[in-house]
Amino acid sequence: MLRCLSPRMLGLRLDARETIEQAAHSGFDGVELLVRDLAERGEDPSELAARMADLGLSPISWPLPVDWRGDQERFRSDLAALPRYARIASRLGLDRSGTWVLPAILDPGRLHGPDPAGAALCWHVERLDPIAAILADHGQRLGLEAIGVPSLRTGGGLPFIDRLGALGPLREALRERGRAVGLIVDAFHLFAAGEPVEEALAAGVREIVSVHVSEVPEKLDPAREALRDDRRTLPRPGGVVPCSRLLQLLAEEGYAGPVFAEPVAGGAGTRSEATDPGAIIQEAGEALRSIWPAGGSAGRRSGQSARE
């Protein structure tokens, strides 16, 4: 497994060069880079890739720059730009991206049809299929994440994909079109949905594209009904979210992919009052090390590159 840095998941906005340097300084093994942002700034992918290689960092993932949940015009515009970004991601060595799927059906047109769940499934397939195809054409894989927090399913919507285990029909429908779509396993959402961590391994570790870990803040109610997606903190040993157990099981099964700390909430999810990006990143690295299983591979000492 690889301890990886995503400044975005820590509520930070860093450019690619800053991300790479900070990741190496704090002992991470890999990075997520904002491909659309670096493309708009005209940064040279070859130079960035060379710098990662010099520092011993693995290029891992990039956020999907497609608003596929929105209106058709925006979707088509973003989809048309995706091949360009995918080419840049490939030059950087990034080989995966991901997105979360809707936990509830909110569109009244789908709710009142004879088969709203079936219609929603078809809609997801029509939107995600071309995305997965473009990524595959560039040697990359799409991962899907389920949102397990019950608070996002309140209101008049019909529950749809509200747990990791419910992703099966969507992945199967995409597989029938030749798309090898994987899973993003989020420990917080497993806990929120009441799913055992073993659920993450049900499909096999080869199906896992990425793993996210975080914790319920100590001062908040850990009852599942009270959880909020935007109220998380860094993972810690002995927390209510079974991050340590999840990583232990993944290590035992031979998972060799990325693990990201994802406290969300604009950097306020760290355990201290740190505001300096370097300090926040350092804390994230320490949090991952604190729950890392023995024999989980990876891991450089803070401040040490892989070549030292």
C-alpha positions as CSV (number, residue, x, y, z in Angstrom):
1,M,0.0,0.0,0.0
2,L,1.1,3.6,-0.6
3,R,0.6,6.5,1.7
4,C,-0.5,9.3,-0.7
5,L,-1.1,13.0,-0.5
6,S,-4.1,14.9,-1.9
7,P,-4.0,18.5,-0.8
8,R,-7.6,18.8,-2.1
9,M,-8.8,16.3,0.4
10,L,-7.1,18.3,3.2
11,G,-8.8,21.5,2.1
12,L,-5.7,22.9,0.5
13,R,-5.2,24.5,-2.9
14,L,-1.6,23.8,-4.0
15,D,-0.2,23.8,-7.5
16,A,1.5,20.7,-8.8
17,R,5.0,21.7,-8.0
18,E,4.1,22.6,-4.4
19,T,2.2,19.3,-4.0
20,I,5.2,17.3,-5.2
21,E,7.7,19.1,-3.0
22,Q,5.4,18.9,0.1
23,A,4.7,15.3,-0.4
24,A,8.3,14.4,-0.6
25,H,9.2,16.5,2.4
26,S,6.6,14.9,4.5
27,G,7.4,11.3,3.6
28,F,4.5,10.4,1.4
29,D,4.8,7.7,-1.3
30,G,2.5,9.1,-4.0
31,V,0.4,12.1,-5.0
32,E,-2.8,13.2,-6.6
33,L,-2.4,16.1,-9.0
34,L,-5.0,18.6,-10.3
35,V,-4.5,18.0,-14.0
36,R,-7.0,20.6,-15.3
37,D,-5.4,23.3,-13.1
38,L,-1.8,22.5,-14.2
39,A,-2.9,22.4,-17.9
40,E,-4.5,25.8,-17.6
41,R,-1.3,27.2,-16.1
42,G,0.7,25.7,-18.9
43,E,3.0,23.6,-16.7
44,D,5.2,21.0,-18.5
45,P,4.0,17.5,-17.6
46,S,7.5,16.1,-18.5
47,E,9.2,18.3,-16.0
48,L,6.8,17.4,-13.3
49,A,7.1,13.7,-14.0
50,A,10.9,14.0,-13.9
51,R,10.7,15.8,-10.6
52,M,8.5,13.0,-9.1
53,A,10.9,10.4,-10.3
54,D,13.9,12.3,-8.8
55,L,12.1,12.4,-5.4
56,G,11.0,8.8,-5.6
57,L,7.3,9.8,-5.6
58,S,4.7,7.7,-7.4
59,P,2.2,9.6,-9.6
60,I,-1.2,8.2,-8.6
61,S,-4.5,9.9,-9.4
62,W,-6.3,13.0,-10.6
63,P,-9.7,14.4,-9.9
64,L,-12.3,13.8,-12.6
65,P,-12.9,17.2,-14.3
66,V,-16.4,16.3,-15.6
67,D,-19.6,17.5,-14.1
68,W,-21.6,14.5,-15.2
69,R,-24.3,15.0,-12.6
70,G,-25.3,18.4,-14.1
71,D,-27.2,19.4,-17.2
72,Q,-26.5,17.9,-20.6
73,E,-24.8,20.9,-22.1
74,R,-22.3,21.2,-19.3
75,F,-21.7,17.4,-19.4
76,R,-21.0,17.5,-23.1
77,S,-18.6,20.4,-22.8
78,D,-16.6,18.7,-20.0
79,L,-16.6,15.4,-21.8
80,A,-15.2,17.0,-25.0
81,A,-12.3,18.4,-23.0
82,L,-11.6,15.1,-21.1
83,P,-9.3,13.5,-23.8
84,R,-6.9,16.4,-23.6
85,Y,-6.7,16.2,-19.8
86,A,-6.4,12.4,-20.0
87,R,-3.4,12.7,-22.3
88,I,-1.7,15.1,-19.9
89,A,-2.5,12.7,-17.0
90,S,-0.9,9.9,-18.9
91,R,2.3,11.9,-19.5
92,L,2.4,12.5,-15.8
93,G,2.1,8.8,-15.1
94,L,-1.3,9.2,-13.3
95,D,-3.4,6.1,-14.0
96,R,-6.7,6.5,-12.2
97,S,-9.5,8.9,-11.4
98,G,-12.7,8.7,-9.6
99,T,-16.1,10.1,-8.7
100,W,-19.0,9.5,-6.3
101,V,-22.4,8.3,-7.4
102,L,-25.8,9.7,-6.3
103,P,-27.1,8.2,-3.0
104,A,-30.7,9.2,-3.8
105,I,-32.8,9.9,-6.9
106,L,-33.9,13.5,-6.7
107,D,-35.2,14.0,-10.3
108,P,-39.0,14.0,-10.1
109,G,-39.2,12.6,-13.7
110,R,-37.4,9.5,-12.5
111,L,-39.2,9.2,-9.3
112,H,-42.6,9.0,-10.9
113,G,-41.8,6.5,-13.7
114,P,-42.8,2.9,-13.5
115,D,-39.2,1.9,-12.6
116,P,-37.4,4.9,-11.1
117,A,-34.4,2.8,-9.9
118,G,-34.0,1.3,-13.3
119,A,-34.2,4.6,-15.0
120,A,-31.6,6.1,-12.6
121,L,-29.3,3.2,-13.3
122,C,-29.6,3.7,-17.1
123,W,-28.9,7.4,-16.6
124,H,-25.8,6.7,-14.6
125,V,-24.6,4.3,-17.2
126,E,-25.2,6.7,-20.1
127,R,-23.2,9.4,-18.3
128,L,-20.4,7.3,-16.9
129,D,-19.8,5.0,-19.8
130,P,-18.1,7.6,-22.1
131,I,-16.0,8.8,-19.2
132,A,-14.7,5.4,-18.5
133,A,-14.1,4.8,-22.2
134,I,-12.0,7.9,-22.6
135,L,-10.0,7.1,-19.5
136,A,-9.4,3.5,-20.7
137,D,-8.2,4.8,-24.0
138,H,-5.4,6.6,-22.2
139,G,-4.5,3.7,-19.9
140,Q,-6.4,4.9,-16.9
141,R,-9.1,3.5,-14.7
142,L,-12.3,5.0,-13.2
143,G,-13.2,4.3,-9.6
144,L,-16.7,4.8,-8.1
145,E,-17.5,5.8,-4.6
146,A,-20.7,5.3,-2.6
147,I,-21.9,7.9,-0.2
148,G,-23.1,6.2,3.0
149,V,-23.9,9.2,5.2
150,P,-27.7,9.0,6.0
151,S,-28.0,12.8,6.2
152,L,-27.6,13.1,2.4
153,R,-30.6,10.9,1.9
154,T,-33.2,12.9,3.8
155,G,-36.0,14.6,1.9
156,G,-38.2,13.3,-0.9
157,G,-35.6,11.4,-2.8
158,L,-35.6,7.6,-3.4
159,P,-32.6,5.8,-2.0
160,F,-30.3,4.7,-4.8
161,I,-26.7,3.8,-4.4
162,D,-26.3,4.5,-0.7
163,R,-23.6,1.9,0.3
164,L,-20.6,0.3,-1.3
165,G,-22.4,-3.0,-1.8
166,A,-25.1,-1.3,-3.8
167,L,-22.6,-0.4,-6.6
168,G,-22.8,-3.9,-8.0
169,P,-25.6,-3.4,-10.6
170,L,-24.0,-0.2,-11.9
171,R,-20.6,-1.7,-12.3
172,E,-22.1,-4.8,-13.9
173,A,-24.0,-2.7,-16.4
174,L,-20.8,-0.8,-17.3
175,R,-18.8,-4.1,-17.5
176,E,-21.3,-5.3,-20.1
177,R,-20.2,-2.3,-22.2
178,G,-16.6,-3.3,-21.7
179,R,-15.7,-0.8,-19.0
180,A,-13.5,-2.1,-16.2
181,V,-14.7,0.3,-13.5
182,G,-13.3,-0.2,-10.0
183,L,-14.2,0.9,-6.4
184,I,-13.2,3.7,-4.2
185,V,-13.3,2.4,-0.7
186,D,-14.0,5.1,1.9
187,A,-13.8,4.0,5.6
188,F,-16.0,6.8,6.8
189,H,-18.8,6.0,4.4
190,L,-18.6,2.3,5.2
191,F,-19.1,3.2,8.9
192,A,-21.8,5.7,8.1
193,A,-23.7,3.1,6.0
194,G,-23.3,0.4,8.7
195,E,-21.3,-1.8,6.3
196,P,-18.6,-4.1,7.8
197,V,-15.1,-3.3,6.5
198,E,-15.1,-6.8,5.0
199,E,-17.5,-5.4,2.4
200,A,-14.6,-3.5,1.0
201,L,-12.9,-6.8,0.1
202,A,-15.9,-8.7,-1.2
203,A,-15.1,-8.0,-4.8
204,G,-11.3,-8.5,-4.3
205,V,-8.5,-6.0,-3.8
206,R,-7.9,-5.9,-7.6
207,E,-11.2,-4.1,-7.9
208,I,-10.1,-1.3,-5.6
209,V,-8.9,1.9,-7.3
210,S,-8.3,3.9,-4.1
211,V,-8.9,4.0,-0.4
212,H,-9.9,7.0,1.7
213,V,-9.6,7.2,5.5
214,S,-11.0,9.7,8.0
215,E,-12.6,9.9,11.5
216,V,-15.6,11.4,13.3
217,P,-14.4,14.4,15.3
218,E,-14.1,13.5,19.0
219,K,-16.6,16.2,20.1
220,L,-19.3,15.2,17.7
221,D,-22.0,12.5,18.1
222,P,-20.8,9.3,16.4
223,A,-24.3,8.0,15.9
224,R,-24.7,7.2,12.2
225,E,-27.8,9.3,11.8
226,A,-25.9,12.4,13.1
227,L,-22.9,12.0,10.7
228,R,-22.2,14.7,8.2
229,D,-20.1,14.2,5.1
230,D,-18.4,17.6,5.6
231,R,-17.5,17.0,9.3
232,R,-14.6,14.6,9.5
233,T,-11.1,14.7,11.0
234,L,-7.9,12.8,10.4
235,P,-7.9,9.1,11.2
236,R,-6.6,8.0,14.6
237,P,-5.9,4.7,16.4
238,G,-8.9,3.5,18.3
239,G,-11.4,5.8,16.6
240,V,-15.0,4.9,15.9
241,V,-14.3,4.5,12.2
242,P,-12.4,1.2,11.8
243,C,-9.7,2.7,9.6
244,S,-6.9,0.6,11.2
245,R,-8.9,-2.7,10.7
246,L,-9.7,-1.8,7.1
247,L,-6.0,-1.2,6.3
248,Q,-5.0,-4.4,8.1
249,L,-7.4,-6.4,6.1
250,L,-6.3,-4.8,2.8
251,A,-2.6,-5.4,3.7
252,E,-3.4,-9.1,4.4
253,E,-5.1,-9.4,1.0
254,G,-2.2,-7.8,-0.8
255,Y,-3.7,-4.5,-1.7
256,A,-0.9,-2.4,-3.2
257,G,-2.7,0.8,-4.1
258,P,-3.0,4.3,-2.7
259,V,-4.5,5.3,0.7
260,F,-5.4,8.9,1.2
261,A,-6.4,10.8,4.4
262,E,-9.6,12.7,3.6
263,P,-10.7,14.9,6.6
264,V,-12.4,17.3,4.2
265,A,-13.8,20.6,5.6
266,G,-11.3,23.1,4.4
267,G,-8.3,22.0,6.3
268,A,-10.2,22.3,9.6
269,G,-10.3,18.5,9.8
270,T,-6.7,18.3,11.2
271,R,-6.3,17.6,14.9
272,S,-4.5,20.8,15.7
273,E,-5.2,24.5,14.8
274,A,-2.5,24.4,12.1
275,T,-3.0,26.8,9.2
276,D,0.3,26.4,7.4
277,P,0.0,24.0,4.5
278,G,3.2,22.3,5.4
279,A,2.0,21.6,8.9
280,I,-1.4,20.4,7.8
281,I,0.3,18.0,5.3
282,Q,2.8,16.8,8.0
283,E,-0.2,16.0,10.3
284,A,-1.9,14.1,7.6
285,G,1.2,12.0,7.0
286,E,1.6,11.3,10.8
287,A,-2.1,10.3,10.9
288,L,-1.6,7.7,8.2
289,R,1.5,6.3,9.9
290,S,-0.4,6.0,13.2
291,I,-3.0,3.6,11.7
292,W,-0.6,1.9,9.2
293,P,-0.5,-1.9,9.6
294,A,2.8,-3.7,10.3
295,G,4.0,-5.1,7.0
296,G,1.7,-2.8,5.1
297,S,4.8,-1.9,2.9
298,A,5.6,1.6,1.8
299,G,6.6,4.4,4.1
300,R,9.5,6.8,4.1
301,R,10.5,8.7,7.1
302,S,9.2,12.3,7.3
303,G,11.6,14.6,5.4
304,Q,13.3,11.8,3.6
305,S,13.1,11.0,-0.1
306,A,13.1,7.5,-1.4
307,R,16.7,8.0,-2.7
308,E,18.2,9.0,0.6
